[in-house]
Amino acid sequence: MKKLLLMLTTLFVIFALAACGGGNTQENATEENQEGTTETNETAETVELVVGASNVPHAEILEEAKPLLAEKGIELKIVPFQDYILPNKALNDKELDANYFQHIPYLEQQIKEFGYDFVNAGGIHIEPIGLYSQKYKSVEELPDGAEIIMSNSVADHGRILSMLEEKGLIKLKEGVEKIAATVDDIAENPKNLKFTTDVEPGLLPQVYNQGEGDAVLINANYALDAGLDPANDPIAVESPENNPYVNIIAVRAGDENRPEIKTLVEVLQSEEIANFITETYKGAVIPAGQ
């Protein structure tokens, strides 16, 4: 009888331990599943945003914004571009969520030319264009008949000519819309400047370094990318005041209302990013609104 009672007691203890162990296993599994669910939910809350950008300064500014966006649940993927054509094509083909490389007049010209259904989601910065010369130290030194080399981007021609008018080198026709001005709209040209207007924007620093022409007009992003100092190297710099050439975040129409796009613009317009732009580029790039 004692042996039988001992055997029954032993079996009872074994079953009790097994039951307790099974309960713990189930509890652990439940906790693990709950943890796994939490991780999945956290992952699901992270939104990937793909933005195309010029290398300098746009991609650099986006890199600075990455951790700020991560704090808000946005994983930013930056796709660099070397030209002004492919970023809009990629946006139109839905390979990008947004792009950051162009100013407002260029966007408007691209929409008119290609029929893109894009909108401006927000302005971020201005890059004052500069007039560079290997031969002369001021616009006053430019000789009669000097060759001025400029971008083949028609959207920049009015900007360039307005700058040259501001510096007293030319005068545009009365009543002409300056943003849309071309060399045919020059009314007065006292130095008889000759204009070469067929150079790819990205090649302008190379043209300058090779000493071609008498002066070359270069966008700040290409100047920075080529190691030039757009604040100090030019013999003349475009004024940032009342400047319509604000670099923007462009998106497909309707996407400007997406929460992640709004957050992207808010971060890029934040004081943290404005300070980064000011401290990093020292006048070569200026936060919009300053």
Number of C-alpha atoms within 10 A of each C-alpha: 6 7 8 9 10 11 11 12 12 12 12 12 11 12 12 12 12 12 12 12 12 12 12 12 12 12 12 12 12 12 12 12 12 12 12 12 12 12 12 11 11 11 11 10 12 14 15 14 17 18 25 27 26 23 21 19 23 22 20 15 20 24 13 15 19 17 14 20 21 14 10 15 18 20 18 20 16 22 16 18 17 14 15 18 10 12 26 27 14 16 21 18 10 13 15 21 21 28 25 25 26 20 23 20 20 18 21 16 16 18 15 11 9 10 11 18 13 21 19 18 21 22 21 25 23 23 26 25 27 27 24 30 24 17 13 14 14 13 18 12 11 19 13 12 14 16 18 20 24 24 22 14 15 17 21 23 20 21 23 25 23 22 21 19 16 13 16 13 19 19 18 22 13 10 6 13 12 17 18 17 21 21 15 8 17 16 12 13 16 12 14 14 17 16 16 15 16 12 14 13 19 19 13 23 22 13 17 20 14 10 14 17 18 20 26 26 23 27 23 23 23 23 25 20 15 16 9 17 17 28 20 14 16 24 19 21 21 19 14 19 9 7 14 13 22 22 24 25 26 29 26 20 13 11 17 20 11 9 9 20 21 15 16 25 17 15 20 24 18 14 12 13 20 21 12 15 21 15 12 14 16 14 18 24 23 21 23 19 15 10
